[in-house]
Structures are given as structure tokens and as C-alpha cells.
Amino acid sequence: MDERRVRERGGPVRWWRHGPPWPGHREDEEPGSHWPWRSTVLLTAFVLIGSSFAAHEQQGERAVLDPFARVLLVVAAGLLLWRHRHPVLVVFGTAAATAVYLGAGYPYGPVLLTVAVACFAAVVAGHRRAAWTALGVLWTVRLLVAHWLYRWLPPSGDRPASFAQEIVVATWVVVIVAVSELARTRREQWARERAERAQAARRRADEERLRIARELHDVLAHSLSVINVQAGVGLALLDTDPEQARTALTTIKSASKEALGDVRQVLDTLRTPGDAPRAPAPGLDRLPELVEQAVRAGLTVEVTGRPPRLPPGTDLAAFRIVQEALTNVVRHSGSRHARVHLDRAGGALRLRIDDDGPSVGTDAGGSGNGLAGMRERAAALGGTIEAGPMADGGFRVLAVLPSAAGPER
């Protein structure tokens, strides 16, 4: 079940499987279109309150929090509201505000969290160099203030920072960079997985459209060919042989009824995708019906071999191939005789449909769509189709389809 369907049904979306709920994660949401109001307000409040506690704990060691210090804290935290739209400007802006804050001698505290969040957002958005540069500039400023400029900057009487403190700061910098890079890598992986899922869904939809197109072509081409031939017979014999014309009209009625039923079955699969079909798919057990329809269209069909028991997909493909081949004989061949031979050997079903020719048009053996449909059906099952004129005239269609072992019908 995909993420959108889960969301529509009100269920939880497991972001650790499908990606984090960051802006730009949803397929229908543009990157940076989200304003992180709540997180920014919470961070600002946390920074202000936490800095007040830090000032109380560091009283006498660092400068007192005055209005200017609080403005710097609000600026550093407030800039995070734009971290998804302008990550580069935000990471440099928070780093600059924090550098001024530390250079003025104000207490250490949660102000450094604003830089961590801005750096995280910039790295995840793909601006790694900007994030590292801003973090490196801030660290350099901090080293200069802590080990050299402290003599001239407030608070008065300040001493250089210890190396143990520098180790702690360096550890935090490494942690920030590592977590940011890990999040960026994971997000890129989620993006690739989403793209692959979307591509697979499009491929499945294309395959389903092709399958339906093949079904409609095979059903309509066969039935309309029979109807066309019988309509011509009926018109020609309407005055001279009314009884034969009646027979032709009866054949037209039967063929059109069957075509309507087959088309309705295909359309039902479109209306209720995923549901079981209401009627079983046709197979070689309906080969006598094909022969009967061909006979009504004026062909003599000789069938040799017994239809084996096949998987549903192979059975349908074999039926449609024979149907299309006989349709091509009706439409494009001057012969009124066709031979259908079925044989299974070595785990494969061999279908051979021959007619004696000659062709009555340039599309001997069938038009491009019919042959293409047969080849697609065979290829989908791992089989092959060979179609072309025979040496002694006529046309041959030879299909080889893999089949599971099973007793013959």
C-alpha cells in the first residue's frame, strides 16, 4: 500500500520506510514550499529560555544578557524560518549572529543549536560546501576569540579557553557534520526509491494499457472481419439466394454478440481493477468455437493435435494467436483453407497455423498491429513468433510458448 493511500485512509505513514516528513518529500509538494513555523517558534523559545539559565550559571564568568544579546538570539533562531527556502543564506546568517554573540562575551548555551539546525538543513538540501564553510568560519572565530581576542573583548578579566573545552567543541562539530551527512545520504536514497517506485508504477500502467489494447484488437479484428465477410455475402445473395443471406445475417448476429461480450469483459477489468474477472479468460478449450466462426466466414479449418492443459496466461495467449492468425486468413488470404497444428514437446507448446494463399493484398499474413500483438504476447511469456510466406506459397505463423507440464485435455 503506497504512502498516499495510507494517508487518505487516515493511517500512520512510517517515514523511516518511505522517507522523512521533510518539505519536498511529498511527490505533490515542491521543495521549500513549507514554512516551519512551529519548529522555529519552539527553537526560539528554547534558545531564549536556555540562554537565560546559562547566563545565571555563568554569572561572573561571561557578560550579562542585555537587550542586544537577546536581539542576536532572536535573529539567530528566527532565521531558521527560511532554512528550507534559502538554506545557504540562513546557515551563514546564523553563523554570523552566533559569532557576534560569542565575540561579545555572552554566555555559552543553546545559541549553538541554531547553527547546528541551519547546517543540518543546508547539508540535507545539498549545499554541503556552504554548510561546512559557515561552520568552519564560526569555529575559526571562536578559536580567535577564545585564545587571542579575549584580551580586548568583554568580559573583562577573561582567560583563554582550555584545550579540554576545544576537544568538546571539536567533537560537537564532528557530530553535527556526521549527522547532517547521514541525513543527506539517507534522503537521497529515499528520493531514488520514490523515483524507482514511480517508474515501476508507470511501467505497470503502460503494460496494462498494452494488454488491454491487444485484447480489444484481437476481439474486434476477428469479429469485425467475420461480420465484414458475412455482410458482403448477404448483400451479394440478398436477391438471388435469400436463405443464404439469412444464414449470413445469423452469423453476423452471433459474431457481434460474442464481440460485445468479450469487449464488456475487458471493460469490466477497467471499471474494477484488481477484482477477479466475472468470466474466465478464453483458452484453447474454445478452439472449436473459433473453427466454427471461421467456417461461417467461408473457411475450411483443419485442426490436428489436442490442446494441452496450460496456465491461464499461456492458454489465453495461445487462443488469441490462433484467433489472430485465422482472422488474417479471412482478411488477407485468397485461400479458403487453413490448418492449425498443436504440439507440445520439451515443455513448450508449438502452434502452427498455415494457409495456402495466395494473398489478396499487400498485407499478406496480416497487418503490423496483428503480428506485433502476437509477438508481444509470446515475448511476455518468454516465447517466440515466426511469421512469413512459405516456399510453396501461402503463409505460416509458428508460435512457441513455454508451458507447464500437465495432462492433455
Stockholm file with secondary structure:
# STOCKHOLM 1.0

chainA/1-409         MDERRVRERGGPVRWWRHGPPWPGHREDEEPGSHWPWRSTVLLTAFVLIGSSFAAHEQQGERAVLDPFARVLLVVAAGLLLWRHRHPVLVVFGTAAATAVYLGAGYPYGPVLLTVAVACFAAVVAGHRRAAWTALGVLWTVRLLVAHWLYRWLPPSGDRPASFAQEIVVATWVVVIVAVSELARTRREQWARERAERAQAARRRADEERLRIARELHDVLAHSLSVINVQAGVGLALLDTDPEQARTALTTIKSASKEALGDVRQVLDTLRTPGDAPRAPAPGLDRLPELVEQAVRAGLTVEVTGRPPRLPPGTDLAAFRIVQEALTNVVRHSGSRHARVHLDRAGGALRLRIDDDGPSVGTDAGGSGNGLAGMRERAAALGGTIEAGPMADGGFRVLAVLPSAAGPER
#=GR chainA/1-409 SS CCHHHHHHTTCCCCHHHHCCSCTTCSTTSCTTCCCCHHHHHHHHHHHHHHHHHHHHHTBTTBCCCCHHHHHHHHHHHHGGGGTTTCHHHHHHHHHHHHHHHHHTTCCCSTHHHHHHHHHHHHHHTTCHHHHHHHHHHHHHHHHHHHHTGGGTSSSTTCCCCCHHHHHHHHHHHHHHHHHHHHHHHHHHHHHHHHHHHHHHHHHHHHHHHHHHHHHHHHHHHHHHHHHHHHHHHHHHHTTTCHHHHHHHHHHHHHHHHHHHHHHHHHHHHHHSTTSCCSSCCCCGGGHHHHHHHHHHTTCEEEEESCCBCCCHHHHHHHHHHHHHHHHHHHHHBSCSEEEEEEEEETTEEEEEEEECCCBSSSCTTCCHHHHHHHHHHHHHTTCEEEEEECTTSSEEEEEEEECCCCCBC
#=GC SS_cons         CCHHHHHHTTCCCCHHHHCCSCTTCSTTSCTTCCCCHHHHHHHHHHHHHHHHHHHHHTBTTBCCCCHHHHHHHHHHHHGGGGTTTCHHHHHHHHHHHHHHHHHTTCCCSTHHHHHHHHHHHHHHTTCHHHHHHHHHHHHHHHHHHHHTGGGTSSSTTCCCCCHHHHHHHHHHHHHHHHHHHHHHHHHHHHHHHHHHHHHHHHHHHHHHHHHHHHHHHHHHHHHHHHHHHHHHHHHHHTTTCHHHHHHHHHHHHHHHHHHHHHHHHHHHHHHSTTSCCSSCCCCGGGHHHHHHHHHHTTCEEEEESCCBCCCHHHHHHHHHHHHHHHHHHHHHBSCSEEEEEEEEETTEEEEEEEECCCBSSSCTTCCHHHHHHHHHHHHHTTCEEEEEECTTSSEEEEEEEECCCCCBC
//
